């Protein structure tokens, strides 16, 4: 499978380039990651914590095309205490300060 590494640091299969639009910011409440996941249900993807990274993986249910995005969380934030919410195609992950 060919991967496109150019899309905002995301690792996405070819043909799935516009599915995952990830942004990140540091805020008073912590490190915030938002991702637009249009056409997905909450069961179509999962979030994994791997060291200082958050990995969002899943498949678009209509085509079974896999996607993946890895977000590096800077030091000073508690990755293990991250809280995620998903509503109407918008994923929001808040990683609190340590």
C-alpha positions as a printed NumPy array, in Angstrom:
array([[  0.   ,   0.   ,   0.   ],
       [  1.324,   3.475,  -0.89 ],
       [  1.284,   6.148,   1.811],
       [  1.228,   9.924,   1.531],
       [  3.441,  11.524,   4.182],
       [  2.816,  15.108,   3.055],
       [ -0.632,  15.732,   4.581],
       [ -0.03 ,  17.719,   7.807],
       [  2.281,  15.045,   9.189],
       [ -0.44 ,  12.406,   8.883],
       [  0.109,   8.918,   7.573],
       [ -2.783,   8.219,   5.212],
       [ -3.351,   5.628,   2.496],
       [ -3.444,   6.997,  -1.019],
       [ -7.031,   7.822,  -1.951],
       [ -7.789,   8.787,   1.638],
       [ -5.783,  12.026,   1.722],
       [ -8.622,  14.361,   2.705],
       [-10.316,  12.136,   5.277],
       [ -8.285,  13.156,   8.306],
       [ -7.61 ,  16.835,   8.999],
       [ -5.712,  17.099,  12.283],
       [ -4.794,  20.275,  14.153],
       [ -3.099,  20.707,  17.51 ],
       [ -2.594,  23.588,  19.916],
       [ -1.346,  24.335,  23.396],
       [ -4.007,  25.912,  25.611],
       [ -4.612,  26.718,  29.275],
       [ -6.516,  23.435,  29.682],
       [ -3.743,  21.377,  28.078],
       [ -2.591,  20.148,  24.695],
       [ -5.608,  19.94 ,  22.394],
       [ -5.869,  17.777,  19.282],
       [ -8.848,  18.107,  16.957],
       [ -9.574,  15.939,  13.949],
       [-12.358,  16.114,  11.423],
       [-13.563,  12.591,  10.723],
       [-16.496,  13.043,   8.348],
       [-18.738,  10.083,   7.573],
       [-17.354,   8.049,  10.478],
       [-19.101,   6.542,  13.45 ],
       [-17.275,   6.295,  16.757],
       [-16.808,   2.551,  16.171],
       [-14.941,   3.173,  12.896],
       [-11.771,   4.406,  14.617],
       [ -9.789,   4.092,  17.829],
       [ -7.23 ,   6.153,  19.697],
       [ -4.107,   4.473,  21.039],
       [ -1.515,   5.885,  23.426],
       [  2.042,   4.859,  22.566],
       [  4.678,   6.509,  24.731],
       [  4.331,  10.275,  24.115],
       [  2.218,   9.732,  20.981],
       [ -1.485,   9.51 ,  20.217],
       [ -2.349,   7.262,  17.278],
       [ -5.741,   7.572,  15.57 ],
       [ -6.472,   4.521,  13.395],
       [ -9.535,   3.213,  11.649],
       [-11.35 ,   2.426,   8.428],
       [-13.897,   4.345,   6.441],
       [-16.863,   1.989,   6.752],
       [-18.205,   2.572,   3.233],
       [-14.957,   1.533,   1.528],
       [-12.871,  -0.199,   4.226],
       [ -9.971,   2.147,   3.33 ],
       [ -7.672,   2.319,   6.384],
       [ -6.263,   5.544,   7.774],
       [ -3.809,   6.45 ,  10.504],
       [ -2.45 ,   9.612,  12.086],
       [  0.241,   9.911,  14.762],
       [  0.403,  13.013,  16.949],
       [  3.503,  13.61 ,  19.062],
       [  2.599,  15.185,  22.417],
       [  5.25 ,  17.526,  23.819],
       [  6.805,  16.914,  27.263],
       [  4.885,  18.331,  30.223],
       [  1.526,  16.815,  29.263],
       [ -0.032,  13.671,  30.756],
       [ -0.77 ,  11.477,  27.732],
       [ -2.167,   8.694,  29.942],
       [ -4.817,  11.116,  31.28 ],
       [ -6.049,  12.28 ,  27.865],
       [ -9.806,  12.689,  27.435],
       [-11.483,  12.276,  24.032],
       [-14.919,  13.316,  22.794],
       [-16.478,  12.666,  19.399],
       [-19.554,  14.48 ,  18.126],
       [-20.869,  14.967,  14.568],
       [-17.622,  14.107,  12.835],
       [-15.389,  16.152,  15.139],
       [-12.888,  14.377,  17.42 ],
       [-11.391,  16.413,  20.265],
       [ -8.634,  15.077,  22.517],
       [ -7.473,  17.096,  25.535],
       [ -4.16 ,  16.078,  27.097],
       [ -3.825,  17.831,  30.483],
       [ -0.648,  19.422,  31.781],
       [  1.323,  17.313,  34.265]])
